Amino acid sequence: MGTKKPVQKLRKSKKYAIGAEHETGGGRIRILDRFIQDGEIMLRYMNLDTRQDIINKEVNVNRLVYDYQQKKKVEAFEGIAEKSAETIPDTTGLILDTNVILELVATKEKEIGSLREEISSLKDEITSLRGEVAIISENSSELIKKQFALIEKLVGK
């Protein structure tokens, strides 16, 4: 465990709320439970591809999710670079007019600007969806508690 102070109390987590789904290198996962074990925050999750139930430390799961996100970013930027390389005309051996160069630069700047706007929009959408998922998860857990209370009332009568 190292020198880190053991966790005493489990705080609410929007990122790892029950029902939240994340993408990792091993596939998509759904959080089933979050608990403390030996002073460490643990997650029980299901791999949605293999339907396997797994228990792991929250920090390890966080690293799996982070590494996958970074890998996807690199792949996206490599794809953009390849696409840009394909669209730039081969000008080896030619002396280009400065106006042509300026037009090419302006075109690429517009493309980059629109891609940045699209990325920003997608990030906003993801943030919004995460919030909605957390609210839905919270509401569903409250409904489950109410259902259990109603069942207890019915069985108790």
ZAZADREN-78104 format. One record per atom (N, C-alpha, C, CB): residue in three letters; x, y, z. Coordinates in steps of 0.2 Angstrom, whole numbers, padded with zeros to 4 digits, always signed. Atoms other than C-alpha are relative to their C-alpha. Glycine has a CB too. Layout:
% residues N
ALAXYZ;...
END
This chain:
% residues 157
MET+0004-0006+0000;MET+0000+0000+0000;MET+0004+0006+0000;MET-0005+0000+0006;GLY-0004-0006+0000;GLY+0015+0012+0002;GLY-0001+0004+0006;GLY-0001+0004-0006;THR+0000-0004-0005;THR+0015+0027+0012;THR-0007+0004+0000;THR+0006+0005+0000;LYS+0006-0003+0001;LYS-0002+0033+0007;LYS-0005-0002+0006;LYS-0004-0002-0007;LYS+0005+0001-0006;LYS-0015+0035+0021;LYS-0006-0004-0003;LYS-0002+0007+0003;PRO+0006+0004+0002;PRO-0029+0022+0020;PRO-0006+0004+0000;PRO-0001-0006+0005;VAL+0006-0004+0000;VAL-0046+0028+0015;VAL-0005-0002+0005;VAL-0003-0002-0007;GLN+0004+0001-0005;GLN-0058+0029+0029;GLN-0008+0000-0002;GLN+0001+0005+0006;LYS+0007-0001+0002;LYS-0074+0035+0021;LYS+0000+0000-0008;LYS-0003+0006+0003;LEU+0001+0000+0007;LEU-0080+0033+0003;LEU-0005+0006-0002;LEU-0004-0007-0002;ARG+0004-0006+0002;ARG-0086+0049-0005;ARG-0003-0002-0007;ARG+0005+0006-0001;LYS+0004+0001+0006;LYS-0098+0050-0020;LYS+0005+0001-0006;LYS-0006+0004-0001;SER-0004-0001+0006;SER-0090+0048-0037;SER-0005+0001-0006;SER+0005-0005-0001;LYS+0004+0000+0006;LYS-0098+0054-0053;LYS+0003-0004-0005;LYS+0000+0008-0003;LYS-0003+0004+0005;LYS-0085+0046-0064;LYS-0001-0008+0001;LYS+0008+0001+0000;TYR+0001+0007-0002;TYR-0087+0029-0055;TYR-0006-0002+0003;TYR+0006-0003+0004;ALA+0007+0002-0002;ALA-0105+0029-0051;ALA-0002-0006-0002;ALA-0005+0006-0001;ILE+0002+0006+0002;ILE-0114+0013-0051;ILE-0004+0001-0007;ILE-0005-0003+0005;GLY+0004+0000+0006;GLY-0120+0010-0069;GLY+0004+0004-0006;GLY-0006+0003+0000;ALA-0004-0003+0005;ALA-0106+0021-0077;ALA+0004-0004-0005;ALA+0005+0005+0004;GLU-0004+0004+0005;GLU-0098+0014-0093;GLU+0006+0004-0002;GLU-0004-0002-0006;HIS-0006-0003+0002;HIS-0080+0017-0098;HIS+0003-0005-0005;HIS+0005+0001+0006;GLU-0004+0004+0006;GLU-0069+0011-0113;GLU+0007-0001+0003;GLU-0001+0004-0007;THR-0007+0002-0002;THR-0053+0002-0109;THR+0003-0004-0006;THR+0001-0004+0007;GLY-0003+0004+0006;GLY-0040-0007-0120;GLY-0003-0007+0000;GLY+0007-0001+0002;GLY+0003+0006+0000;GLY-0049-0023-0114;GLY-0007+0000-0002;GLY+0001-0003+0007;GLY+0007-0001+0002;GLY-0066-0017-0120;GLY-0004+0005+0005;GLY-0003-0007+0000;ARG+0005-0004-0003;ARG-0081-0008-0113;ARG-0001-0003+0007;ARG-0006+0002-0004;ILE+0002+0002-0007;ILE-0084-0009-0094;ILE-0006+0004+0003;ILE+0006+0000+0005;ARG+0005-0004-0003;ARG-0099-0005-0083;ARG+0001-0001+0008;ARG-0007-0003-0002;ILE-0001+0000-0008;ILE-0097-0001-0064;ILE-0006-0003+0003;ILE+0002+0007+0002;LEU+0006+0004-0004;LEU-0107-0013-0053;LEU+0000+0002+0007;LEU+0001-0007-0001;ASP-0001-0001-0007;ASP-0100-0008-0036;ASP+0006+0004+0002;ASP-0001-0006+0005;ARG-0006-0004-0002;ARG-0088+0004-0027;ARG+0000-0001+0008;ARG+0000+0007-0002;PHE+0000+0001-0007;PHE-0082+0000-0010;PHE+0007+0000+0003;PHE-0002-0007+0002;ILE-0007-0001-0003;ILE-0067+0001+0003;ILE+0002-0007+0002;ILE+0000+0005+0006;GLN-0003+0006-0003;GLN-0056-0014+0006;GLN+0007+0001+0002;GLN-0001-0006-0006;ASP-0007-0001-0002;ASP-0040-0014+0016;ASP+0002+0008-0001;ASP+0004-0005-0003;GLY-0002-0007+0001;GLY-0040+0005+0015;GLY+0001+0003-0007;GLY+0006+0001+0004;GLU+0000-0002+0007;GLU-0041+0006-0004;GLU-0007+0000-0003;GLU+0005-0005-0004;ILE+0007+0000+0004;ILE-0056+0011-0015;ILE+0001-0006-0005;ILE-0001+0007-0003;MET+0001+0005+0005;MET-0061-0004-0025;MET-0006+0000-0004;MET+0000-0007+0004;LEU+0006+0000+0005;LEU-0072-0006-0040;LEU-0001-0007-0002;LEU+0002+0004-0006;ARG+0002+0006+0003;ARG-0082-0021-0045;ARG-0003+0002-0007;ARG-0005-0004+0004;TYR+0003-0002+0007;TYR-0086-0020-0064;TYR+0000-0006-0004;TYR+0005+0006-0003;MET+0001+0005+0004;MET-0091-0030-0078;MET+0002+0002-0007;MET-0008-0002-0001;ASN-0003-0001+0007;ASN-0082-0032-0095;ASN-0006-0001-0004;ASN+0006-0004-0002;LEU+0006+0001+0004;LEU-0097-0029-0107;LEU+0001-0005-0006;LEU-0003+0006-0002;ASP-0001+0004+0006;ASP-0088-0039-0121;ASP+0000-0007+0002;ASP+0007+0002-0003;THR-0001+0007-0002;THR-0084-0055-0111;THR-0005-0001+0006;THR+0007-0001+0003;ARG+0004+0001-0006;ARG-0097-0053-0097;ARG+0003-0002+0006;ARG-0006-0004-0002;GLN-0003+0002-0006;GLN-0084-0056-0084;GLN+0000+0005+0005;GLN+0008-0001-0002;ASP+0001-0004-0006;ASP-0086-0049-0067;ASP+0007+0001+0003;ASP-0005-0003+0006;ILE-0007-0001-0002;ILE-0069-0041-0061;ILE+0000+0005+0006;ILE+0004+0003-0006;ILE-0001-0005-0005;ILE-0064-0032-0045;ILE+0008+0002+0000;ILE-0001-0004+0007;ASN-0007-0003+0000;ASN-0049-0020-0045;ASN+0000+0006+0003;ASN+0002+0001-0008;LYS-0001-0006-0003;LYS-0042-0005-0037;LYS-0003+0006-0004;LYS+0007+0002+0003;GLU+0002-0006+0004;GLU-0050+0012-0042;GLU+0005+0003-0004;GLU-0004+0005+0004;VAL-0006-0003+0003;VAL-0033+0019-0046;VAL+0002-0004-0007;VAL+0006+0001+0004;ASN-0002+0004+0006;ASN-0029+0004-0058;ASN-0005+0001-0006;ASN+0000-0007+0002;VAL+0005-0001+0005;VAL-0046+0006-0067;VAL+0001+0007-0003;VAL-0007-0001+0003;ASN-0001-0006+0003;ASN-0043+0024-0069;ASN+0006+0001-0005;ASN+0001+0005+0006;ARG-0006+0000+0004;ARG-0026+0021-0076;ARG-0002-0003-0007;ARG+0006-0003+0003;LEU+0002+0003+0006;LEU-0034+0009-0089;LEU-0004+0004-0004;LEU-0004-0007+0002;VAL+0005-0004+0004;VAL-0047+0021-0094;VAL+0005+0006-0003;VAL-0005+0003+0004;TYR-0004-0005+0002;TYR-0034+0035-0095;TYR+0005-0002-0006;TYR+0005+0003+0006;ASP-0005+0002+0005;ASP-0021+0025-0105;ASP-0004-0001-0007;ASP+0003-0007+0002;TYR+0004+0001+0006;TYR-0035+0020-0118;TYR-0002+0007-0003;TYR-0007-0004+0002;GLN+0002-0006+0003;GLN-0041+0038-0120;GLN+0007+0003-0003;GLN-0002+0005+0006;GLN-0006-0003+0003;GLN-0023+0044-0123;GLN+0002-0004-0007;GLN+0006-0001+0005;LYS-0002+0003+0006;LYS-0020+0030-0136;LYS-0005+0002-0005;LYS-0001-0008+0001;LYS+0005-0002+0005;LYS-0036+0035-0145;LYS+0001+0007-0002;LYS-0007+0000+0003;LYS-0002-0006+0002;LYS-0030+0053-0145;LYS+0006+0000-0005;LYS+0002+0005+0006;VAL-0005+0001+0004;VAL-0014+0048-0153;VAL-0002-0003-0007;VAL+0006-0005+0003;GLU+0003+0003+0006;GLU-0023+0037-0166;GLU-0004+0006-0004;GLU-0004-0006+0001;ALA+0003-0005+0003;ALA-0034+0052-0170;ALA+0004+0005-0003;ALA-0005+0004+0005;PHE-0005-0005+0002;PHE-0020+0064-0172;PHE+0004-0003-0006;PHE+0005+0003+0005;GLU-0004+0004+0006;GLU-0010+0051-0183;GLU-0005+0000-0006;GLU+0002-0007+0002;GLY+0005+0000+0006;GLY-0026+0050-0194;GLY-0001+0006-0003;GLY-0007-0003+0003;ILE+0000-0006+0003;ILE-0027+0068-0196;ILE+0006+0002-0003;ILE-0001+0006+0006;ALA-0006-0001+0003;ALA-0009+0069-0200;ALA+0001-0003-0007;ALA+0006-0002+0004;GLU+0000+0003+0006;GLU-0011+0056-0213;GLU-0004+0003-0005;GLU-0002-0008+0001;LYS+0005-0003+0004;LYS-0026+0064-0220;LYS+0003+0006-0003;LYS-0007+0001+0003;SER-0003-0007+0002;SER-0017+0081-0221;SER+0006-0002-0005;SER+0003+0004+0006;ALA-0005+0002+0004;ALA-0002+0072-0229;ALA-0003-0002-0007;ALA+0005-0005+0002;GLU+0003+0002+0007;GLU-0013+0065-0243;GLU-0003+0006-0004;GLU-0006-0005+0002;THR+0003-0005+0004;THR-0022+0081-0247;THR+0005+0006-0002;THR-0005+0003+0005;ILE-0005-0005+0002;ILE-0006+0092-0248;ILE+0003-0003-0007;ILE+0005+0001+0005;PRO-0002+0002+0007;PRO-0001+0091-0267;PRO+0008+0000+0001;PRO-0002+0005-0005;ASP-0008+0001+0001;ASP+0017+0085-0271;ASP+0003+0006-0004;ASP+0001-0007-0003;THR-0003-0005+0004;THR+0027+0100-0275;THR+0007+0000+0000;THR-0002+0007+0004;THR-0007+0001+0001;THR+0044+0093-0275;THR+0003+0003-0007;THR+0003-0007+0002;GLY-0003-0002+0007;GLY+0055+0102-0288;GLY-0003+0006-0003;GLY+0000-0006-0005;LEU+0003-0006+0002;LEU+0043+0116-0290;LEU+0001+0006+0004;LEU-0008-0002-0001;ILE+0000-0006-0004;ILE+0044+0134-0285;ILE-0007+0003+0000;ILE+0005+0005-0003;LEU+0007-0002-0001;LEU+0027+0139-0278;LEU+0000+0008+0001;LEU-0003-0003+0005;ASP+0002-0007-0001;ASP+0020+0156-0279;ASP-0002+0001+0007;ASP-0005+0003-0005;THR+0001-0001-0007;THR+0019+0164-0262;THR-0008+0000+0001;THR+0003+0007+0002;ASN+0007+0000-0001;ASN+0000+0167-0265;ASN-0003-0007+0001;ASN-0003+0004-0006;VAL+0003+0007+0000;VAL-0003+0148-0268;VAL+0002-0002+0007;VAL+0004-0004-0005;ILE-0002+0002-0006;ILE+0007+0145-0252;ILE-0005+0003+0005;ILE+0007+0001+0002;LEU+0005-0003-0005;LEU-0004+0157-0242;LEU-0007-0003-0001;LEU+0000+0008-0002;GLU+0007+0003+0000;GLU-0020+0150-0249;GLU+0000-0007+0003;GLU-0002-0001-0008;LEU-0001+0007-0003;LEU-0014+0132-0244;LEU+0000+0001+0008;LEU+0006-0003-0002;VAL+0000-0001-0008;VAL-0010+0139-0226;VAL-0007+0002+0002;VAL+0005+0005+0001;ALA+0007-0003-0002;ALA-0027+0148-0225;ALA-0005-0006+0000;ALA-0002+0006-0005;THR+0004+0006+0001;THR-0036+0132-0231;THR+0001-0005+0006;THR+0001-0004-0006;LYS-0002+0005-0005;LYS-0027+0121-0218;LYS-0002+0004+0007;LYS+0007-0001+0000;GLU+0002-0003-0006;GLU-0030+0134-0204;GLU-0008+0000+0001;GLU+0002+0008+0000;LYS+0008+0001+0000;LYS-0049+0134-0208;LYS-0002-0007+0002;LYS-0003+0002-0006;GLU+0002+0007-0002;GLU-0049+0115-0207;GLU+0002-0002+0007;GLU+0004-0005-0005;ILE-0002+0001-0007;ILE-0039+0115-0191;ILE-0005+0003+0005;ILE+0007+0003+0001;GLY+0005-0004-0004;GLY-0051+0128-0184;GLY-0007-0004+0001;GLY-0001+0007-0002;SER+0006+0004-0001;SER-0066+0118-0188;SER+0000-0007+0004;SER-0003-0001-0007;LEU-0001+0006-0004;LEU-0059+0102-0181;LEU+0001+0002+0007;LEU+0007-0003-0002;ARG+0000-0002-0007;ARG-0055+0111-0165;ARG-0007+0002+0003;ARG+0005+0006+0001;GLU+0007-0002-0002;GLU-0073+0118-0164;GLU-0004-0007+0001;GLU-0003+0004-0005;GLU+0003+0006-0001;GLU-0079+0100-0167;GLU+0002-0004+0006;GLU+0001-0004-0007;ILE-0002+0003-0006;ILE-0068+0093-0154;ILE-0003+0003+0007;ILE+0008+0000+0000;SER+0002-0003-0006;SER-0073+0106-0141;SER-0008-0002+0001;SER+0001+0008-0001;SER+0008+0001+0000;SER-0092+0103-0146;SER-0001-0007+0003;SER-0003+0000-0006;LEU+0001+0007-0002;LEU-0089+0084-0143;LEU+0002-0001+0007;LEU+0005-0004-0004;LYS-0002+0000-0008;LYS-0080+0087-0126;LYS-0006+0002+0004;LYS+0006+0004+0001;ASP+0006-0003-0003;ASP-0095+0098-0121;ASP-0006-0006+0001;ASP-0003+0006-0003;GLU+0005+0005+0000;GLU-0107+0084-0126;GLU+0001-0006+0004;GLU-0001-0003-0008;ILE-0002+0005-0005;ILE-0097+0071-0117;ILE-0001+0002+0007;ILE+0007-0002-0001;THR+0001-0002-0007;THR-0097+0081-0101;THR-0008+0000+0002;THR+0003+0007+0001;SER+0007+0000-0001;SER-0116+0084-0103;SER-0003-0007+0001;SER-0004+0003-0006;LEU+0002+0007+0000;LEU-0119+0065-0106;LEU+0002-0003+0007;LEU+0002-0004-0006;ARG-0003+0003-0006;ARG-0108+0060-0091;ARG-0005+0003+0006;ARG+0007+0002+0002;GLY+0004-0003-0005;GLY-0119+0072-0080;GLY-0007-0003+0000;GLY-0001+0007-0001;GLU+0006+0004+0001;GLU-0135+0064-0087;GLU+0000-0007+0003;GLU-0002+0001-0007;VAL-0001+0007-0002;VAL-0128+0047-0084;VAL+0000-0001+0008;VAL+0006-0003-0003;ALA+0000+0000-0007;ALA-0124+0051-0066;ALA-0007+0001+0003;ALA+0005+0006+0003;ILE+0006-0002-0002;ILE-0141+0059-0063;ILE-0005-0007+0000;ILE-0003+0006-0003;ILE+0004+0006+0001;ILE-0150+0043-0070;ILE+0002-0005+0004;ILE+0001-0002-0008;SER-0002+0005-0005;SER-0139+0032-0060;SER-0002+0001+0007;SER+0008-0001+0000;GLU+0002-0002-0007;GLU-0143+0041-0044;GLU-0008-0001+0001;GLU+0002+0008+0001;ASN+0008+0000-0001;ASN-0162+0042-0048;ASN-0002-0008+0000;ASN-0003+0003-0006;SER+0002+0007+0000;SER-0162+0023-0052;SER+0001-0003+0006;SER+0004-0004-0006;SER-0001+0003-0006;SER-0154+0019-0036;SER-0005+0002+0005;SER+0007+0002+0003;GLU+0005-0002-0004;GLU-0166+0029-0027;GLU-0007-0004-0001;GLU-0002+0008+0000;LEU+0006+0004+0002;LEU-0181+0020-0036;LEU+0001-0007+0003;LEU-0001+0000-0008;ILE-0001+0006-0003;ILE-0173+0004-0031;ILE-0002-0001+0007;ILE+0007-0003-0002;LYS+0001-0001-0007;LYS-0173+0009-0013;LYS-0007+0000+0002;LYS+0004+0006+0003;LYS+0007+0000-0001;LYS-0191+0014-0014;LYS-0004-0006-0001;LYS-0003+0006-0004;GLN+0003+0006+0001;GLN-0196-0002-0022;GLN+0001-0005+0005;GLN+0003-0003-0007;PHE-0001+0005-0006;PHE-0188-0012-0008;PHE-0004+0002+0006;PHE+0008+0000+0002;ALA+0004-0002-0006;ALA-0197-0001+0005;ALA-0007-0002-0002;ALA+0001+0008+0000;LEU+0007+0002+0001;LEU-0214-0004-0004;LEU+0000-0008+0001;LEU-0001+0002-0007;ILE+0000+0007-0001;ILE-0210-0023-0005;ILE+0000-0002+0007;ILE+0006-0003-0004;GLU+0000+0001-0007;GLU-0206-0023+0013;GLU-0007+0001+0004;GLU+0006+0004+0004;LYS+0006-0002-0003;LYS-0222-0014+0017;LYS-0005-0006-0002;LYS-0003+0007-0003;LEU+0005+0005+0002;LEU-0232-0027+0007;LEU+0001-0007+0003;LEU+0001-0001-0008;VAL-0002+0006-0003;VAL-0223-0042+0014;VAL-0002+0000+0007;VAL+0007-0002-0001;GLY+0001-0001-0008;GLY-0225-0035+0032;GLY-0007+0000+0001;GLY+0003+0007+0002;LYS+0007-0001-0001;LYS-0244-0033+0030;LYS-0003-0007+0000;LYS-0004+0004-0005;
END
